[in-house]
Amino acid sequence: MRGARSAGGLSSGDAAARKGAPPWSGSRIRAAGAQAARERAELERGIRFRSLFLLIMGTILAIAATDVLLGVVGVLQETRSRPLTVAERARYAEEDIARRWHAWRADSVFPAQVEYLGLSRVRQQARRVGIAREAPCGAVVDAPVASALRRHGCRTMLRATYVDQTSTFVVTVGVAVLADEETRITAGSDLPVDDRVGVRPVAFPGTVTESFGAAQRQRTGWMGAGPYIVFTAAGYTDGRTRESVPTGENTHSELWPTAQSLAGHIARGLAAPPDIPRCTQGNVC
């Protein structure tokens, strides 16, 4: 029989519940289980996120470490001394020759004394009278030559004047500077085939060369060496013009061999192979 109802219509059990009676023990167990399940789910989700985060960070750090290691290896490979390759040796020689016209002293380009062999194979000495100021290519050559040099980007012209040891012959040697050997070869193929035009003479007042001008040129010529075209203009110190000298006299005199020998000596000096180091940092690899 159920408990008697109170005056308000509630049973004595209901009244006890309203006054804060504890819930059933089964409810407490179910609530605790649900809370534990929620906590486990949260923990597992946190573990998964943490594992994923650690995996991503580990991957990033591994990539970064690899990049650093590769960079260090690359720097070590670049900075350590090693033998020069064939291409590097060729480039070294080309660059060394190409800068000689301004890296060398003027008297290294044009030596004070030049030894040569005359027609009779006798050793003779040519003496440098003077060195002219550096000049634009087109300003110190004849118009047909200037046009060819201009088309191929001639950079500058260096000139000096020599006399033979008897002071009979006078020769102006001009060095035209091109960008590289390939350009020089192309420019050479465009030069006029005419021994009446070429580099203009340089005369030095107060010397035996002072009467050497364009009209006194007996012959002109040129030869190539590296990025340089070496021009010559040859004549006599006594001021004779080309028209006043019989063709046969020039053909059989030592005038032209002297001029060619001078030009050849200067050309060989400018284009001589340099001493190339064996390694990227000298001769020790």
C-alpha positions as CSV (number, residue, x, y, z in Angstrom):
1,M,0.0,0.0,0.0
2,R,1.5,3.4,-1.0
3,G,2.2,6.0,1.6
4,A,-0.5,8.3,2.7
5,R,-0.9,11.6,0.8
6,S,-0.3,14.8,2.6
7,A,-2.7,17.6,2.7
8,G,-1.3,19.1,-0.5
9,G,-2.0,15.9,-2.4
10,L,1.6,14.5,-2.5
11,S,2.7,11.2,-1.2
12,S,5.2,11.1,1.6
13,G,7.9,9.8,-1.0
14,D,7.3,12.7,-3.3
15,A,7.6,15.0,-0.4
16,A,10.9,13.5,0.6
17,A,12.2,13.9,-3.0
18,R,11.2,17.6,-3.1
19,K,13.1,18.2,0.1
20,G,16.5,17.1,-1.6
21,A,16.5,13.4,-1.3
22,P,19.5,11.8,-3.1
23,P,18.9,10.4,-6.7
24,W,18.8,6.7,-7.5
25,S,22.2,5.0,-7.4
26,G,21.8,3.8,-11.0
27,S,21.5,7.4,-12.3
28,R,24.8,8.3,-10.6
29,I,26.6,5.4,-12.3
30,R,25.2,6.3,-15.7
31,A,26.2,9.9,-15.3
32,A,29.7,9.1,-14.2
33,G,30.1,6.7,-17.1
34,A,29.0,9.3,-19.6
35,Q,31.4,11.9,-18.1
36,A,34.2,9.4,-18.3
37,A,33.4,8.6,-21.9
38,R,33.4,12.3,-22.8
39,E,36.8,12.8,-21.0
40,R,38.3,9.8,-22.9
41,A,37.0,11.2,-26.2
42,E,38.5,14.6,-25.4
43,L,41.8,13.0,-24.4
44,E,41.9,10.8,-27.5
45,R,41.2,13.8,-29.8
46,G,43.9,15.8,-28.0
47,I,46.4,13.0,-28.4
48,R,45.5,12.8,-32.2
49,F,45.9,16.5,-32.6
50,R,49.2,16.5,-30.7
51,S,50.5,13.5,-32.7
52,L,49.6,15.3,-36.0
53,F,51.2,18.5,-34.8
54,L,54.4,16.7,-33.8
55,L,54.4,14.9,-37.2
56,I,54.1,18.1,-39.1
57,M,56.7,19.9,-37.0
58,G,59.1,16.9,-37.3
59,T,58.7,17.0,-41.1
60,I,59.3,20.7,-41.3
61,L,62.4,20.4,-39.1
62,A,63.7,17.5,-41.1
63,I,63.3,19.4,-44.4
64,A,65.0,22.5,-42.9
65,A,67.8,20.4,-41.5
66,T,68.3,18.8,-44.9
67,D,68.3,22.2,-46.7
68,V,70.9,23.5,-44.2
69,L,73.1,20.4,-44.6
70,L,72.9,20.6,-48.4
71,G,73.7,24.3,-48.2
72,V,76.7,23.7,-46.0
73,V,77.9,20.9,-48.4
74,G,77.4,23.2,-51.4
75,V,79.4,26.0,-49.7
76,L,82.2,23.6,-48.8
77,Q,82.3,22.3,-52.4
78,E,82.4,25.9,-53.8
79,T,85.0,27.2,-51.4
80,R,87.4,24.3,-51.2
81,S,90.2,24.3,-53.7
82,R,89.8,21.9,-56.6
83,P,91.4,21.5,-60.0
84,L,90.3,23.8,-62.7
85,T,88.2,22.3,-65.5
86,V,89.3,22.6,-69.2
87,A,86.6,25.3,-69.7
88,E,87.7,27.2,-66.6
89,R,91.3,27.2,-67.8
90,A,90.3,28.4,-71.2
91,R,88.2,31.2,-69.7
92,Y,91.0,32.2,-67.4
93,A,93.4,32.6,-70.3
94,E,90.9,34.5,-72.4
95,E,90.1,36.9,-69.6
96,D,93.8,37.4,-68.7
97,I,94.7,38.2,-72.4
98,A,91.7,40.5,-72.9
99,R,92.6,42.8,-69.9
100,R,96.3,43.2,-70.7
101,W,95.8,46.4,-72.8
102,H,94.8,48.3,-69.6
103,A,96.2,46.1,-66.9
104,W,99.8,46.3,-68.2
105,R,102.0,49.3,-68.1
106,A,102.3,51.1,-71.5
107,D,105.9,50.1,-71.8
108,S,104.9,46.5,-71.3
109,V,102.6,46.7,-74.3
110,F,105.2,48.7,-76.3
111,P,108.7,47.7,-75.1
112,A,111.5,50.2,-75.3
113,Q,113.6,47.8,-77.3
114,V,112.5,45.2,-79.7
115,E,114.9,42.6,-81.2
116,Y,114.2,41.4,-84.7
117,L,115.9,39.6,-87.6
118,G,116.7,41.6,-90.8
119,L,116.7,40.2,-94.3
120,S,120.2,38.8,-93.9
121,R,119.1,37.1,-90.7
122,V,121.2,39.5,-88.6
123,R,119.8,40.4,-85.3
124,Q,118.9,44.0,-85.0
125,Q,117.2,46.3,-82.5
126,A,114.3,48.7,-83.0
127,R,114.0,51.6,-80.6
128,R,110.8,53.1,-79.3
129,V,110.7,56.8,-79.9
130,G,107.4,57.5,-78.1
131,I,103.9,56.4,-77.0
132,A,100.8,58.3,-78.1
133,R,97.8,59.0,-76.0
134,E,95.0,56.4,-76.1
135,A,92.5,57.4,-78.8
136,P,89.1,56.4,-80.2
137,C,89.6,53.8,-83.0
138,G,87.9,55.8,-85.7
139,A,90.0,59.0,-85.0
140,V,93.4,57.5,-85.8
141,V,92.8,55.3,-88.8
142,D,91.7,56.0,-92.4
143,A,88.0,56.1,-93.2
144,P,87.6,52.6,-94.7
145,V,89.3,51.0,-91.7
146,A,87.4,53.2,-89.3
147,S,84.1,52.1,-90.8
148,A,84.9,48.4,-90.3
149,L,86.2,48.9,-86.7
150,R,83.1,50.9,-85.8
151,R,80.8,48.2,-87.0
152,H,82.5,45.7,-84.7
153,G,82.6,47.8,-81.6
154,C,86.3,48.7,-81.5
155,R,86.9,49.9,-78.0
156,T,90.1,52.0,-78.2
157,M,93.4,52.3,-80.1
158,L,96.9,52.3,-78.6
159,R,99.9,53.6,-80.7
160,A,103.6,53.9,-80.4
161,T,106.4,54.8,-83.0
162,Y,109.7,52.9,-83.4
163,V,112.8,53.4,-85.5
164,D,115.3,50.8,-86.6
165,Q,118.8,50.9,-85.2
166,T,120.1,52.9,-88.1
167,S,117.2,55.4,-87.7
168,T,116.4,54.9,-91.4
169,F,113.0,53.3,-91.0
170,V,110.1,54.6,-88.9
171,V,107.1,52.4,-87.9
172,T,104.0,53.3,-86.1
173,V,102.4,50.3,-84.4
174,G,98.7,50.6,-83.5
175,V,96.8,48.1,-81.2
176,A,93.0,48.1,-81.7
177,V,91.1,46.5,-78.8
178,L,88.0,44.4,-79.7
179,A,85.6,42.7,-77.3
180,D,87.0,39.2,-77.8
181,E,88.9,37.0,-80.3
182,E,85.7,36.0,-82.2
183,T,84.8,39.7,-82.7
184,R,88.4,40.4,-83.8
185,I,88.3,37.7,-86.4
186,T,85.0,39.0,-87.8
187,A,86.3,42.6,-87.9
188,G,89.5,41.5,-89.6
189,S,87.4,39.9,-92.4
190,D,85.8,43.3,-93.0
191,L,89.1,45.3,-93.2
192,P,90.0,46.6,-96.7
193,V,92.7,44.8,-98.6
194,D,94.7,48.0,-99.4
195,D,98.2,48.7,-98.1
196,R,97.6,52.5,-98.6
197,V,95.2,52.7,-95.7
198,G,95.4,51.7,-92.1
199,V,96.6,53.3,-88.9
200,R,97.8,56.9,-89.1
201,P,101.4,57.6,-88.2
202,V,102.4,59.2,-84.9
203,A,105.3,61.7,-85.2
204,F,107.1,63.1,-82.2
205,P,108.5,66.6,-82.7
206,G,112.2,67.0,-82.1
207,T,113.0,63.4,-83.1
208,V,113.8,61.7,-86.4
209,T,110.1,60.8,-86.7
210,E,108.8,64.4,-86.9
211,S,108.3,64.3,-90.7
212,F,106.4,61.0,-90.6
213,G,102.9,61.6,-91.7
214,A,100.2,60.0,-93.8
215,A,101.8,60.9,-97.1
216,Q,105.1,59.3,-95.9
217,R,103.6,55.9,-95.3
218,Q,105.1,53.5,-97.8
219,R,103.1,50.5,-96.7
220,T,100.4,49.6,-94.1
221,G,99.3,46.2,-92.7
222,W,97.8,44.4,-89.8
223,M,97.7,41.1,-88.0
224,G,95.4,39.6,-85.4
225,A,96.2,38.3,-81.9
226,G,93.6,37.4,-79.4
227,P,91.1,40.2,-79.2
228,Y,93.6,42.7,-80.7
229,I,94.3,43.9,-84.2
230,V,97.9,45.1,-84.5
231,F,98.3,47.7,-87.3
232,T,101.6,49.0,-88.8
233,A,102.4,52.0,-90.9
234,A,106.0,52.1,-92.2
235,G,108.1,54.7,-93.9
236,Y,111.4,56.5,-94.0
237,T,112.7,59.0,-91.5
238,D,113.9,61.4,-94.2
239,G,110.3,62.3,-95.1
240,R,110.1,60.6,-98.5
241,T,106.5,60.1,-99.7
242,R,105.1,57.0,-101.1
243,E,104.9,58.4,-104.6
244,S,108.6,59.4,-104.6
245,V,109.9,55.9,-103.9
246,P,110.0,53.3,-106.7
247,T,107.9,50.2,-106.0
248,G,110.9,47.9,-106.5
249,E,112.9,49.8,-103.8
250,N,110.3,49.1,-101.1
251,T,109.8,45.6,-102.2
252,H,113.4,44.7,-101.7
253,S,114.3,46.8,-98.7
254,E,114.2,45.9,-95.1
255,L,111.5,48.4,-94.4
256,W,108.5,46.0,-94.5
257,P,110.2,43.0,-92.8
258,T,111.2,45.4,-90.0
259,A,107.6,46.6,-89.6
260,Q,106.2,43.0,-89.7
261,S,108.8,41.9,-87.1
262,L,107.8,44.8,-84.8
263,A,104.1,44.0,-85.1
264,G,104.7,40.3,-84.6
265,H,106.7,40.9,-81.4
266,I,104.0,43.2,-79.9
267,A,101.2,40.9,-81.0
268,R,102.8,37.8,-79.5
269,G,103.4,39.6,-76.2
270,L,99.8,40.6,-75.9
271,A,98.4,37.2,-76.8
272,A,101.0,35.0,-75.1
273,P,99.4,32.2,-73.0
274,P,99.4,33.2,-69.3
275,D,100.5,31.0,-66.4
276,I,97.2,29.3,-65.4
277,P,96.9,28.0,-61.8
278,R,96.1,24.4,-61.5
279,C,93.4,24.9,-58.9
280,T,90.6,27.3,-58.0
281,Q,92.7,28.6,-55.1
282,G,96.2,28.6,-56.6
283,N,98.3,25.6,-57.3
284,V,97.3,23.6,-54.2
285,C,94.1,21.5,-54.4
